[in-house]
Amino acid sequence: MTQTIVWSDFEKVDIRAGTIVKVEDFPLARKPAYKLWIDFGKEIGIKPSSAQLTKLYSKGDLLGKQVVCVVNFSPKKIADFTSEVLTTGFILENGECVIPLTERRVPNGTKLA
């Protein structure tokens, strides 16, 4: 069963829209992943993220996509790379990850409410 939270819990999570501006292979990651650089606009800037999206997406598929990310987690060191934001996704039973996209483009850095 899902744990119930209160509104103040949700407010602690800073979820923003950003556009993927650079994608690289990440051969040093334990699980297949890409290195992403995501533009969150002037206030936050471009932030790196490691994302296990290789099963469903090519690098070309991801470039230019506007994704939904958590921007206020502590940075996480993964092999030789520091991931500063969490790119969100829906994990399927077979381990594939489907990224949620904005229905319409919004300014980079727009906060999810």
N, C-alpha and C positions, 0 to 999 in steps of 0.2 A: 504494500500500500504506500502511496505517496505521503510524505510528511507535510503537514500543513505549516505554512509560514504566515507571518503578518506583513502588512505593507512596508513597515520599516525595514524588514529583512530584504525585501525586493529592492528597496531604494539603495541599498549598499552595493548592489551589483550594477556597474556602469557598462551598459550594453550600447554599442555604437555601430553605425554603418560606416563602412570604409571600402575603398576600391583597391583591388589587387593591382599593383603597378609593376611587380617583378616576381618571377617564379624561377626557382632553381631546383635541380635534383638534390637530394639529401642522402648520399650513399652511406654516411656514417651513422645514420639513425638506426636503432635496433629494429624498428618496424618500418616498412616502406613509407616514406613521407616526402613532402616538398618543403623547401624553404620559401616562405612568402614574405613580401614586403607590401604593407597595406597602408594606403593614404587615408588618414582620418581628418584631413583639413588642417587649417592654420593653427588651431588651438592645441592639437595633439601631435600633428605631424605624421611622418611615415614610421611605422613600427613593424618589427619582424615577428613572424609567427611560424612555428613548425606545424604542419597539418598532414594527417594521414589520409590523403585524398587520392592516392595513386591508382586505386582500383577502378574508380569511376571517371576520373578526370585526367586529361592530358594537361601539360603546362599551358598549351595554347587555349584550352577550354577555360582555364582559370583567369588568364590575363584580362584585365578590364572588368571582371565581374565585381559587383558590389555585394559584399558579404556582411554578416552580422557577427560582431566580436565582443568579447568581454575585455575591456581595456584596463581594468584596475586590479588584476591579479598580480602577485609578485612575479618578477621575471623568473623563468625556468631555464636552466642550462641543460641542453640536450646535445650530447657529444661535444662538438666544437662550436655550437650555435646557441645563442641566447634568444629564447622566445619571450617576447614582451606582452603579447596579447593572445587570447584564446579564440581561435576561429571556431565558431559553433557549427554543429552538424548533428544530423539524425543518424544514429548507429543502427544499422539493420542487423538481423539475426546472423547473416553470413559475414559480418564484420565490415561491410562496405559503409562508407560515410557519405551521406547526401547533405550538401550545404544548403541552408536556407538563404534565399535571395530576397532582396526587397522587391515588392510587387511593382513599384515605380522607383525611378532613381530619386534619391534625396541628397541634399548636400552632405559630402563626406564629414563625418563627425557628429551627425544627427543622433541624438540619444533616443533609445527605445524607452517608451513609457507604458 
